[in-house]
Amino acid sequence: MKKSRFRYLLVLLGWVMSFHGAAQTVVFDTDVARGQYYRIPAVVQLLDGRLLAIADDRHGSDYDIGGNWGIDIVGRFSSDGGRTWGETCMIADGDGRREGFHDSHGDAAAVVDRESGRVLVMCASGKQGFLNSTLHEPLRVGRYTSDSNACVWTGDDVTSDIYDIFADFPEVNSLFFSSGRICQSHFIKHGDYYRIYSAVDAPMGVGCLVLYSDDFGQTWQALGGPSARPTTAPWGDEAKVEELPDGNVLLSCRSKQTATSGRLYNIYDYTTGSWGEVAVSNDPELGTYSESCSCNGELLIVPVMRMSDNRPMHLAFQSVPRGKGRQRVSIYYKPLTDANDYDEPADFSWGWQCYQVTGNYSAYSTMIAAANGAIAFFHEDCNDNEGSTSAYDLLFQLLSIDKITNGRYTAIKQ
């Protein structure tokens, strides 16, 4: 016990030093000359304070599953808040010489259980790509778990379990869990675990779906039932979910209808047991605007204090490239003063302000609320890959809420 406490204190000290430095570090460095590409960031914080950064290790090209073989999911640990990172470890080993499930793994969606410390990664797996997936030969689904040390990982092929949720809806013949952060409820607990939520991308005309699990990923169900289609008009794509302060579930979705140039929002209301009417946020001044950009980001809601009057409230954060195309990854933020600010999807159409993280070509991003009150932000950035618009390094940094909001709000630690 003494060793454990001493290690935790050392980790916290590292966090304090890192936060004051606010350094940006390259966690995964793409090497075009060697044909080693890193994509698709995810990050979690373990109960002992360490960070675990997760990415696809793509060999030969930056193509997704279906156009690339032998993709691995790898991780690196940091004990000092992201200033330095340890050696690369294997989470899910893709072997391009093998058929079926074991060929490739990618697009990790991750969560740490807040009580047990167990780590869960849901991922896309196999050799069949999303666009060519059929019920006979689908893009497969992997589930990888570890204890609180996140050192030894166990993987399972759960393809049938997930597709069987939609057995009465054969149009759901392709799907994958949206990469980045899996949301864990603060309100709903059954047995040993608090409920977790994840968005799932499905084919055109179906849009995104939302699944939940009450046993930390062993089994999943569709939120609203298997017939629910939260974003079919306009059609939904990759999405993220977050729990609202009242326990309802907020969905933020990229659109296949590029004319929207923004995000689609919907809310699952536990009182009515149904999804609301999807709302579009695409105003260049007050919306979550992205010009000619088809890319997912991250959705996060955190408690804050408004500095002008010391009022406690919540802030919603949405990361996305502002465009044109995949560049200028930014963080939008919106105050949620009271329940009237989040009781219907249309509330999320407007009222956003923007903090630009990078001016470079940049794409997918994710973030979590860190133990010290900062936002741990992890994104794809062309960085030092001169002349490229898609050879991304994966960059990590701690951002204070004060900095993101230009001093308007500050963190309330949970």
C-alpha positions in Angstrom: 0.0 0.0 0.0 2.8 2.4 0.9 4.5 1.7 -2.5 1.2 2.3 -4.3 0.7 5.6 -2.5 4.2 6.7 -3.2 3.9 5.9 -6.9 0.6 7.9 -7.1 2.3 10.9 -5.4 5.1 10.8 -7.9 2.6 10.7 -10.8 0.8 13.7 -9.4 4.0 15.6 -9.0 4.8 14.9 -12.6 1.3 16.1 -13.6 1.9 19.4 -11.8 5.2 20.0 -13.5 3.8 19.1 -16.9 0.7 21.3 -16.5 2.8 24.4 -15.7 5.0 23.7 -18.7 1.9 23.0 -21.0 4.2 21.3 -23.4 3.1 19.7 -26.7 4.8 16.3 -27.3 4.9 13.9 -30.2 3.7 10.6 -28.9 3.6 8.7 -32.2 5.9 9.9 -35.0 4.9 8.9 -38.5 7.9 8.0 -40.7 6.9 8.2 -44.3 10.3 6.9 -45.6 9.9 3.7 -43.6 6.2 3.4 -44.5 5.1 3.5 -40.8 2.0 5.6 -40.3 0.2 6.3 -37.1 -3.5 7.2 -37.1 -6.6 7.5 -34.9 -5.8 8.8 -31.3 -7.4 7.7 -28.1 -6.3 8.5 -24.6 -7.3 7.3 -21.1 -6.1 8.0 -17.5 -5.5 5.0 -15.3 -6.5 5.1 -11.6 -2.8 5.5 -10.6 -2.6 8.7 -12.5 -0.8 7.5 -15.6 -1.9 8.3 -19.1 -2.2 5.7 -21.8 -2.1 7.1 -25.3 -3.5 4.7 -28.0 -3.1 4.7 -31.8 -3.2 2.6 -35.0 0.2 1.5 -36.2 -0.4 1.2 -39.9 2.3 -0.5 -42.0 3.1 0.5 -45.6 0.4 3.1 -45.9 -2.1 5.2 -44.0 -5.1 3.3 -45.4 -7.9 1.9 -43.2 -8.8 -1.7 -42.7 -9.7 -3.1 -46.1 -7.0 -1.2 -47.9 -4.2 -2.1 -45.5 -3.1 -5.3 -43.8 -1.5 -6.1 -40.4 -2.7 -2.9 -38.6 -1.9 -3.0 -34.9 -3.3 -1.0 -32.0 -0.5 0.2 -29.8 -0.1 2.3 -26.7 2.4 4.3 -24.7 2.4 5.3 -21.0 3.2 8.7 -19.4 3.7 9.2 -15.6 4.4 12.9 -15.8 1.2 14.3 -17.5 2.4 13.7 -21.0 5.9 15.4 -20.9 7.6 12.1 -21.6 6.4 8.7 -22.8 7.6 5.1 -22.4 8.2 2.4 -24.8 5.5 1.3 -27.3 3.4 -1.6 -26.1 1.1 -3.9 -28.0 -2.7 -3.8 -27.3 -4.1 -5.7 -30.4 -1.6 -7.4 -32.7 -2.7 -7.5 -36.3 -1.1 -10.2 -38.4 -1.5 -9.6 -42.2 -0.6 -13.2 -42.9 -3.7 -14.5 -41.1 -7.3 -14.3 -42.4 -10.4 -13.2 -40.6 -10.4 -11.4 -37.3 -6.7 -11.5 -36.6 -5.6 -9.7 -39.8 -5.9 -6.1 -38.5 -7.2 -4.0 -35.6 -7.9 -0.3 -35.6 -10.0 2.7 -34.6 -9.8 2.1 -30.9 -12.5 3.4 -28.6 -11.4 3.3 -25.0 -12.5 3.7 -21.4 -11.2 3.1 -17.8 -13.8 2.0 -15.3 -13.7 4.6 -12.5 -14.0 2.1 -9.7 -12.2 -1.1 -10.7 -9.6 0.5 -13.0 -10.3 -2.1 -15.7 -9.5 -0.9 -19.2 -11.8 -1.6 -22.2 -11.0 -1.1 -25.9 -13.5 -1.7 -28.6 -12.2 -1.7 -32.2 -12.7 -2.5 -35.8 -11.0 -5.8 -36.8 -10.4 -8.2 -39.7 -9.6 -7.7 -43.4 -13.0 -6.5 -44.8 -13.3 -2.7 -45.1 -16.3 -0.7 -44.0 -17.6 0.1 -47.5 -17.4 -3.5 -48.6 -18.8 -5.1 -45.5 -21.7 -7.5 -45.9 -23.6 -9.7 -43.4 -21.9 -12.7 -44.9 -18.4 -11.1 -44.7 -18.6 -8.2 -42.3 -16.1 -5.7 -41.0 -15.4 -7.4 -37.7 -15.6 -6.1 -34.1 -12.9 -6.7 -31.5 -13.1 -6.3 -27.7 -9.8 -6.0 -25.8 -9.6 -5.7 -22.0 -6.9 -5.3 -19.3 -6.7 -4.9 -15.6 -5.8 -1.6 -14.0 -2.1 -1.8 -15.0 -3.0 -2.0 -18.7 0.0 -4.3 -19.3 -1.6 -7.6 -20.4 -4.4 -7.5 -22.9 -7.0 -10.2 -23.7 -8.9 -10.0 -27.0 -12.2 -11.4 -28.2 -14.0 -11.5 -31.6 -17.5 -10.1 -30.7 -18.7 -9.5 -34.2 -21.7 -11.8 -34.0 -22.7 -10.3 -30.6 -22.8 -6.8 -32.0 -24.4 -7.4 -35.4 -27.0 -9.7 -33.7 -28.4 -6.6 -31.9 -29.7 -5.5 -35.3 -30.7 -9.0 -36.6 -34.1 -7.8 -37.6 -32.6 -4.9 -39.6 -30.4 -6.4 -42.4 -29.5 -2.9 -43.7 -27.1 -2.7 -40.7 -24.5 -4.8 -42.6 -21.5 -2.7 -41.7 -20.5 -1.0 -38.5 -17.7 0.1 -36.2 -17.3 1.8 -32.9 -16.3 5.4 -33.2 -12.7 5.9 -32.1 -11.6 7.9 -29.1 -13.5 8.2 -25.8 -16.2 5.8 -24.6 -18.4 7.6 -22.2 -19.1 6.3 -18.7 -22.3 7.4 -16.8 -22.2 9.1 -13.4 -25.8 8.2 -12.7 -26.7 4.7 -13.9 -25.1 1.6 -12.3 -26.2 -2.0 -12.5 -24.2 -4.6 -10.6 -20.5 -3.9 -10.5 -20.3 -1.2 -13.2 -21.6 2.2 -14.2 -23.2 2.2 -17.7 -21.0 3.0 -20.7 -22.1 4.5 -24.0 -20.5 4.5 -27.5 -21.6 5.7 -30.9 -21.4 3.2 -33.8 -21.1 4.2 -37.4 -23.4 2.3 -39.8 -24.2 2.4 -43.5 -25.6 5.3 -45.5 -29.3 5.7 -44.8 -28.9 4.1 -41.3 -26.6 6.8 -39.9 -25.0 6.5 -36.6 -26.3 4.2 -33.8 -25.7 4.4 -30.0 -25.0 1.3 -27.9 -24.7 1.0 -24.2 -23.4 -1.7 -21.8 -24.1 -2.3 -18.1 -21.4 -5.0 -17.7 -18.4 -3.0 -19.0 -18.5 -4.2 -22.6 -19.4 -7.9 -22.1 -22.8 -7.3 -23.7 -24.3 -4.3 -25.5 -27.8 -3.0 -26.3 -29.1 -0.2 -28.6 -30.1 3.0 -26.9 -33.7 3.5 -27.9 -33.9 0.0 -29.3 -32.5 -1.5 -32.5 -34.9 0.4 -34.7 -33.8 3.8 -33.4 -32.1 6.1 -36.0 -30.9 9.2 -34.2 -29.5 11.0 -37.3 -31.0 9.7 -40.5 -32.1 13.1 -41.7 -29.6 14.5 -42.6 -27.7 11.2 -42.7 -25.3 10.6 -39.9 -21.8 9.3 -39.9 -19.1 8.9 -37.2 -20.3 10.3 -33.9 -19.5 10.7 -30.2 -21.7 10.6 -27.1 -21.6 12.3 -23.7 -23.8 12.3 -20.7 -25.6 15.5 -19.9 -25.7 16.9 -16.4 -29.3 15.5 -16.0 -28.3 12.0 -17.0 -29.7 12.1 -20.6 -27.4 11.4 -23.5 -26.1 13.9 -26.0 -25.1 12.7 -29.5 -22.7 14.7 -31.8 -22.3 13.4 -35.3 -20.4 14.2 -38.4 -22.6 14.4 -41.5 -22.4 12.6 -44.8 -24.4 15.5 -46.2 -21.4 17.8 -46.6 -23.6 20.9 -47.3 -24.2 21.1 -43.5 -20.5 21.9 -42.9 -20.9 21.3 -39.2 -22.2 18.8 -36.6 -25.6 17.1 -36.0 -26.9 16.9 -32.5 -29.5 14.8 -30.8 -30.5 13.9 -27.3 -31.8 10.6 -25.9 -34.3 11.5 -23.1 -34.7 8.8 -20.4 -38.1 10.4 -19.4 -39.6 9.7 -22.8 -37.4 6.7 -23.7 -36.7 8.2 -27.1 -34.4 10.3 -29.3 -35.4 13.9 -30.1 -35.4 15.8 -33.4 -31.9 16.1 -34.9 -30.5 19.6 -35.0 -27.7 21.0 -37.3 -25.0 23.3 -36.0 -23.2 24.9 -38.9 -23.2 28.7 -38.4 -19.7 30.1 -39.0 -19.9 32.4 -36.0 -21.9 30.6 -33.4 -22.0 26.9 -34.5 -19.6 24.0 -34.6 -18.6 25.0 -38.1 -16.2 23.0 -40.3 -15.7 24.1 -43.9 -15.8 21.3 -46.5 -14.5 18.9 -43.8 -15.6 15.3 -43.2 -14.0 14.3 -40.0 -14.9 13.2 -36.5 -13.7 14.8 -33.2 -14.5 14.5 -29.5 -17.4 15.6 -27.3 -16.9 16.3 -23.6 -18.8 18.0 -20.8 -17.0 19.2 -17.6 -18.0 21.2 -14.5 -16.5 24.7 -14.4 -16.8 28.0 -12.6 -17.6 31.2 -14.5 -15.0 33.7 -13.6 -17.2 36.8 -14.0 -19.5 35.8 -11.1 -18.0 32.6 -9.6 -21.0 30.6 -10.7 -20.6 26.9 -11.0 -22.0 25.4 -14.2 -20.9 23.1 -17.1 -19.1 23.6 -20.3 -19.6 21.5 -23.4 -16.5 21.0 -25.6 -16.5 19.8 -29.2 -13.3 19.3 -31.2 -13.2 19.2 -35.0 -11.1 20.5 -37.8 -12.4 23.9 -38.9 -11.3 23.4 -42.5 -11.0 24.1 -45.3 -10.8 20.3 -45.4 -8.8 18.5 -42.7 -6.9 21.4 -41.1 -7.0 23.8 -38.2 -8.2 21.4 -35.5 -10.0 23.5 -32.9 -12.0 23.1 -29.7 -15.5 24.7 -29.6 -17.0 25.4 -26.2 -20.5 26.3 -25.0 -21.7 27.2 -21.5 -24.5 25.1 -20.0 -25.8 27.4 -17.3 -28.9 25.4 -16.3 -31.2 22.7 -17.7 -32.8 25.1 -20.2 -29.4 25.1 -22.0 -29.5 21.4 -22.8 -33.1 20.2 -22.7 -33.5 19.8 -26.5 -31.2 19.1 -29.4 -31.7 22.6 -30.9 -29.9 24.1 -27.9 -26.6 22.8 -29.4 -27.1 24.5 -32.7 -25.7 27.8 -31.5 -23.8 29.5 -28.7 -20.4 28.0 -29.4 -17.1 29.9 -29.2 -13.8 28.6 -30.7 -10.2 28.0 -29.6 -7.8 26.9 -32.4 -5.3 24.2 -31.4 -3.3 24.1 -34.6 -3.1 25.9 -37.9 -1.7 22.8 -39.6 -3.3 20.1 -41.7 -4.9 18.0 -39.0 -7.7 15.5 -38.6 -9.0 13.2 -35.8 -8.8 14.4 -32.2 -9.9 13.2 -28.7 -9.8 14.6 -25.2 -10.5 13.7 -21.6 -10.9 15.6 -18.4 -7.6 15.0 -16.5 -7.1 14.6 -12.8 -5.6 18.0 -12.3 -8.5 19.8 -14.0 -6.9 20.2 -17.3 -8.1 18.9 -20.7 -5.8 16.2 -22.0 -5.9 16.7 -25.7 -4.6 14.3 -28.3 -4.8 14.9 -32.1 -3.5 14.1 -35.6 -1.2 16.8 -37.0 1.0 17.0 -40.0 3.5 18.7 -37.7 7.0 18.2 -39.2 5.9 16.1 -42.2 6.6 19.0 -44.6 4.4 19.2 -47.7 2.0 16.5 -46.6 -1.7 16.9 -46.0 -2.3 13.4 -44.4 1.0 12.1 -42.9 0.1 12.7 -39.3 2.1 12.7 -36.2 0.0 12.2 -33.0 0.5 15.1 -30.6 -0.5 15.4 -27.0 -0.8 18.4 -24.8 -2.5 19.5 -21.5 -4.7 22.6 -22.0 -6.2 24.5 -19.1 -9.8 25.5 -19.3 -8.7 29.0 -18.5 -6.5 29.0 -21.7 -9.2 27.4 -23.9 -11.8 30.0 -22.8 -9.5 33.0 -22.6 -10.0 33.2 -18.8 -13.8 33.1 -18.9 -14.0 29.8 -17.0 -11.9 27.7 -14.8 -12.0 24.0 -13.8 -13.8 22.5 -10.9 -12.1 19.2 -10.1 -14.4 16.2 -9.9 
